[in-house]
Amino acid sequence: MRPEDGKKVYDQIEIPKELELTVRCSVEEAARRREARRKEEAENSAERDRREEKDLEKRGPERTGLEMESTEKDPLTEKQEEKQGRQRQRENGARSPIYRLLRRTAAAAAGVLIAFTVGLNTNQAFAENMSRVPGLGFLASVLTVRSYHESEGDYNIHAEVPGIMQSQEETGNRSLQADKVNEEIERIADSYMAEAKAEFEEYKEAFFAAGGTEEEWNNRQMNISIDYEVKYQDEAVLSLELTAFKGWINASEERHYYNLDLSEDRELTLQDVLGSGYAELCNKEVVRQIEERMAADENQIFFGFGRAGDMAEGFTTVDENTDFYISGTGEVVLVFPEYSIAPGYMGTTEFTVGPMVKDGMGETGKRNKK
């Protein structure tokens, strides 16, 4: 079923009252996870600065007596003090319970757009696994190519837009698949924010046209977020998730997945990662888990099953277009968007179906079987 058709059916379903709290908690939990990732990035950055400062301290005693007696401040000392100052600012800010509120208020008052270009993705699991692969021809890494925050007027925007980069030192090869993914990610990020803003403007116009007042409007804002996560990385396989979120009267989220075989410069399919019998395996697991979830929780509703069995066509089978990612433990996880197999309040639904197999990945499989 198409998501737009599922939404029409969902609008006709009576939703239990207790689900309002469940949905709100889910949205808040997603926000907490995003904030935790940003905090981890700040801590990793501070740790890198501390290591650099230790290196500078070790170099200090090596200077000559003439340099130590000079009335001019040593450039190394200046750099060290500057880094220490930045570190103290970060630590003091992180300890302050009103840090995020002050930052948001200042940005809103000034109406500024802060843009940063190219910042390293500090996902720890990804960084630890990143290494040069013999014979690969390039080193792939995921960078934040656009990072900006805007809190002005009707919008509160946080965007971290990724890009897949390769080093061509060994053979001069260039990943055409990575270039294709990068172009698509840029297009998705730009169009999502433009469409979200247009949607909010239409609602605002209709609100006042219907007789709403400024007092009733009460400076409402739409929250828009673009973020990403490296789900899995080994010497040959990269699994990347791009998330786009908007929230105002209600919240909605869409996700995009990119699973690449870096050694062969191609996109991976379910057949590649699960073998030729992938459809039967996936279908059996999805149905089993749907029935299991519905039996354990009456608030779990899926089209075509149980009390929603006659309301709409539900899950039937996976195909080559079914979204998936590879988890950090190497498990293949199927992903179904809002309204596709379940009511909207269920959000994006996921099913772990089994470990990735590599026999069908050409040179990738051969290398990993050794």
N, C-alpha and C positions, 0 to 999 in steps of 0.2 A: 504493500500500500504506500502511496505517496504521502509524505508528511502533511501536505496541505489538505488531503482528503481525511487523514486521521484527525486533524484539528477540528474539522467540521463535525465528525462523529463525537469527538471528545466533548465539544460544547454542549452536547445533548445528554451527557452522562451526569447523574447526580453524584457529586463528590462528598464523601463523609466529612462532617465538620472538623473532626480531629485532624484531618490531613492538612489544614491550614498551618498548624504549628509545625508539622513535619516538613512541609515545603519551605517554610521560613528558616527552619534550622538547617536544612540542606543548603540553602543559598548562603547563610551565614558561615557554614562550615567551609564552603568553597572559597569564600572571601578570606577566611582564616588561613587556608592552605596557601593561597597566593601571597598573603602577607608573610607567612613563614618562609616561603622561598626567597622573598625580597630581603628578609632579615638575614637568611643564610648567606646570600650574596654579599651583604654588607660586612658580615663577620669574616668571610673569606678574603675580602679586599683588605680589611684591617690586618689580618694575619700576614698577607703578602707584604704590607708596609712594614710590619714589625720585623720580618726577616730581612728586608732591605736595610732597615736601620741597624740591625746587628752586623750586617756586612760592612756598613759604613764605620761602625765603632771599631771593628777589627782593623780597618785600614788606617784609622787615626794615628796610632803609635808609629806607623811606618814613615810618617812625614819627618823631614829633617828639622834640626834645631832652629835653623834660620826661618823655616816656614812657621814654626810654632811661635817665634818671637815677633812675627810680622804684625803690624798694627791693622792690616786689612783682614777682614773676616774671610776665613777659608771657604771656597765655594762648596766643599763637601759638608762643612758645618752648616752653612746656610740651607742646603738641601735637606740635611738631617732635621734641622729645627722646623723647617716647613712641613715635612712629613709628620713630625711629632705633633705639630699644631693641628694638622688635619685629623690625625688619629684621636686627639683629645676631643675635638669637635664631634666626631662620630660617636665616641664612647659616651660623652655627656648627653648627646641627643638621644642615643639609644636608651639611656637610663631614664630620661624624662618621660613621665606618663602622658604629657600633653604634646610630645614632639610631633606626632603626625597631625594633630589638630592645628598647631601653630603653622606648620608647613603648608597645610591646605588653605588656612585662612590668609596667610601672606600671599600665596599664589592667586587666590581669588581677588584679593584687594588690589593687587598690582595688575591683574589681568595678563599674566605673563605666560609665555609658552617656552619651556626649557627643553632644548633639543640636544641630544648627545648622539654622535655617530660613531658606531663601532665600539662595542664593549664586549668583553669576553664573557661567554656563558660559563658560569661557575658551578654548574651542576656537578657535584662532587663525584658521583658515580661515573659520569661521562668523562670528567677530567682524568680520573685514575686509569681509565681504560684506553685513553687516547695515546697511541704510539705509532711509529712508522712501521708499515707492513712491507716486508721484503717483496719486491716484484710487483707491488701494487701500482706504482707509477705516480701516485699522489697521496697526500695526507689530508683526509677530510676532517673538518671540525665545524662546529656550529657556533656562530657568533651572533650577538645582538647588533644588527646593522642599523636599526633605528630604535631609539629609546626616548620617549618624551612623556611629559605630564602637562595637562592643561586643566585648569579649574577656573572657568570664567563664564559668567552668565548661566546659560541653561545646561552646561555640560561639565562633567568631571571625567576626564579621560586619562587612562594609564595604558601605555602601549609599549610592548617589548617585541619588536619584529625581528625574527631570526633570518639568517642566511647560511647556507652550506658553502663552506670555502674549501679549496683544495690547494695543496702545494704541488708544483709541477717540476720539482728539482730533479727527480730521477729520470723520467722519460719524456717529459714535456706533454704528457697526456692532459686533456681537459675533460671534465665530466659534463657531458651534455645533459644528462638526466638531472644533475644538481642545478645546472643553469635553469632548466625548465621548472624545477620545484621553486627556485628562488623567485622567478618571475610570477609564478602562480601565487605564492605567499604575499608578495607585494600587492598584487591585484586584489586578493581577498581582503587584506588589511584596509586598503584604501576604500574599496567599495562598501565594506561592512560599516565603517565609520560614516561614510557619506549617506548610506541608506538609513542608519540609525538616527542621524541628525534630521534627515528629511521626515522620518516617521514621527519624531518628537515635535517638530515644527507643525506638522499637520494636526497633531493632537492638540497642541497649544492653541492654534488658530480656531479649531472647532470648539475648544473649551470656552474661549471668550465670545465666539459667535453665538453660543448657546446661552449667554448671559452670565457667565462666570466672572468673578471680580478678582482684582489683584490680591486682595486679602485672602480669598479662597485659594488662589493659585499658590501663594505663600512661597515664592522663589523655588519652585520645584526644579530639580536637576535630574538629568539622565546620566547614569554611570555607564561608561563604555570602557571595556578592557580588552586588550589584545595581548596574549601571552603564549608561551610555548614551554615544552618540556621534552628533553631527550629521554625517551622511554627505555631505549636499549642501544648499546654500542659495543661491538667487538671488533676484531681485526678486519671484518669484511661487511658487517651488517649494521645499518643505522635505522632506527625507528624513531620518528619525530612526530610530536603532536602539536598542532596549532589550535588554540582556543580563542574564540571570540564571544564576549559576554556583553549583554546590555540589561540594565535594570532601571525601572522607574515605577509604573503602576504594578507591573509584574516583571518577572525576570525570564530571560531566555538565553540559551547558549547553543553555539554550534561548534563542532570540532572537525578538524581535517587531519588526516594521517598520511605520512609519507614513509614508506618502508623501502629502503634501497639496498641493493647489492653493490657495494662500492668497488669490488674487484672486477665486476663485469659491467659496471655503469648501466644498471637497469633497475626498474621498479619491480619489487617482489610481489607475487600473487599468493592467494591462499593455497593454491596447489604447490607452489614453491616451498612454502613453510610447513605444510601439513601432508603433502604427498597426494597421489592421484585419487585417493578415496576421501578427500577433504570434505566433500559435500555431505556424504553420509555421516561422517564423524560429527561435523558441525550441527547438522539437523537433529541428530539424536541427542546431543548434549544440550542444545538450546531448549528443546521440548522438555527434557528431563528437568532442567533447572527452572524453567517456568513453572511447571507443576509443583516442584519442590518449594519454590518461593511462595506460591499462592496458598499452599497448604500450611505454611508456617506463619503467614501474615495475611489477614483478610483485606488489608488495604493495598495489597499487591494486585493490580489488575492488568491483564494483557488481552488485547483484541483476539477474538476467536477462541478464548479459553474461559471456562467457568461462567460466571454471571455476565460476562461481556462476550460470550460465545456467539450470540446472534446479532450483535451490534455492528460488527465490521469484520472484514477479513483480517486475520492476524498473521502471525509468522507462518510461512510455508516452507521456504528453503533459502539457503544462502546461494550467492552466485559470485561471479567475478567482480561485481561492483560492491559487494559487502565490505564495509569499513573494518579494519582491524589494526592492532598494533602488537608489538612484542614487548612483554613486560621485562623488568630487570632480571627476572629469574629465567628468562627464555621461554615463557609460556605465551601462546597465541591467544589474544583476547579479541573477541568479536564486539563490535560497537554498533548500536542502532540509535539513530537520532530521535529526538522528541517527536511524538505522534506517529512514528512509523509502525511500531508494533504494540504500543501502549499509550494510555492517556498522557497528556502533557505534564501532569503533576508528577509522573514517574521519572521525568527527566530523560537524560541519555542513559540507555540501559546497556550493560556489558555482560559478557559471558566468557569465562575462561574455558577453552576447549581442549587444551593439551599442549605438550612441549613442542617447540619448533624442531623439525627434522631438516637436515641439510643435504640429504642424498640427492635431492632434485635441483641443487643450486650450481651445477657445473663445477668450475674451479673452486668456488666458495666451499662446496661440500667436500671436495677432495682435500682442501687445505685443512679443514676443521676435523676431518676424520683421522688425520695423522696423529 
